[in-house]
Amino acid sequence: MVPDEVQVLRVSASAVAGSPRGRSGSREIAPALDSLHAGVAAIAAAERPLVVVGGGARAGIEEIVAFAEVIDAPLASTFKAKGLVSDQHRLAAGVLGRSGAPVASWFINESDLKIYLRCWQRLWLTLVRR
């Protein structure tokens, strides 16, 4: 989103658009091994995990669905990820939020571990324990 006050600024005819270089983190960065092990342990210990998929999952949704299938966790979507997980999938929990699916709200309240995947531009994985 571009702020309203920026949308109305005048630009000279000779202005050149910038590049995406330097605007996002390196994809070569990996988490510290102790953090990775802690995340795996939290997922293994969870009795009722929930996977929440964000709009950033457009590339890689097949892997995310496969991950949810392996850990047998319901898949809820943010509004921006609506439609990435088929409503016909056995683990589909629907969209979260005020105008989302009641079952998605139920899962978010009842899960003991929320796994947020690609929900924010710079935060690709977050684990939230109840």
C-alpha positions, 0 to 999 in steps of 0.5 A: 500500500502506498500512503495517500500523501505519497500517491499525490506527489508530483514526479518529474518526467525524467524520474526513473523507477527504483529496483527491488534490490535491497528491499527484502532480506536475503533468501540465503539467511538460515535460522540458528540451529538451536532455534530450528531445533526448538521449533521442531520440538514445539511442533512435535510436542503440540497436541492441537497445532494449527497452520496459518497461511498468509498471502506470501505463501502463493509461491510454495503453497504445495509444500505448506499443504504437504507440511500440514498433512505430515503433522495433521494440522488444520490449515487456516488462511489470512484474508490475503491468502484466501483461496490458496488452500482449497476448501475441499481439502480435508485440513481446510479450516477457512479464512480467519478474521471478522468476516472469516469462517467460524471454524477458523476462529474455533481452531485459532482458539483451541490450538495449542500451537499456531504456526504462521507461514508467510503471513508477513513480508519479513517474518516467514515463520512464527510459532505461537504457543498457548 
